[in-house]
Amino acid sequence: MTRKEASFILANIDRRVCDDELNDALDMAIKALEQEQCGNAISRQAVLDKLNRLIEVERLQGTDEMGYGRERVSAYEHMIFEIESEYLYPSVNSQEPKTGCWIEHEIEGTLKWLECSNCHCETSYNVMHNYCPNCGARMESEDKG
């Protein structure tokens, strides 16, 4: 199952049968699934762990007569300080999740269907999903078409 498929399934659970805590958990899971993974991003914690291991190695090896061990430890500690600063290096998300709304259409008050405002895919009026089944955009509101 893909992230998009899992998000779609969670978004279309009948929320009327869920308590507030379960609804909050579903919203958090959907939000996490909607955030695209950054193929080129690395874990901040992995970098910090690597720098801390380098500091341990430098301290075990000691300082040579030129003081290079001490200088490297100081440089690593400075890198850790900067990396831990969310202000200098904020977390990344590759893109904002797509959003849209259902546009309602009808012919002479009888035949009704919905159109996604994002990709213009059409779907049956009696099945109003929280997400577009075509492009995966989260439907935020309804517009009359």
C-alpha positions, 0 to 999 in steps of 0.5 A: 500500500502506498502513502497516498492509498493509506491517506485516502483510506484513513480520510474516508473513515466514517468520523461519526463513529469515532470519539474525539481522541480517535479523530485527532489520531486520524488527523495526525496520521493523515497529515504525516502521510500527506507530507512527501518524503524528501529524497535528498534530505537527511536526518538531523539526528543522524548527523548529530549522532555521527558528529558525537561519535567523531568527538568520542574518537578524537577524545580517545585518540588524544591531542597531538603536539600541534593541538589538532585533536582539540581543534577538531573537537571544538569544530565538531561541537560548533557544528552540533550547536549550529545543527541543533538550532532550528532557526539556522537550519529549519526542518524541510518538507518537500512540498505542501499537500494539495488541497481542493474543493468539490464543485457541485454540478447538476442538470435541471435539478436532477442529475448531480455530480462533483468535480475536483477543483484541483484536477477537474476529475468528476465523481458521483454526487452520492460519494463525497470523499474527503480526498480526490480519488484521482489526484489525492487533493484534500477537499477543504470545502464545498463550492456550488458550480 
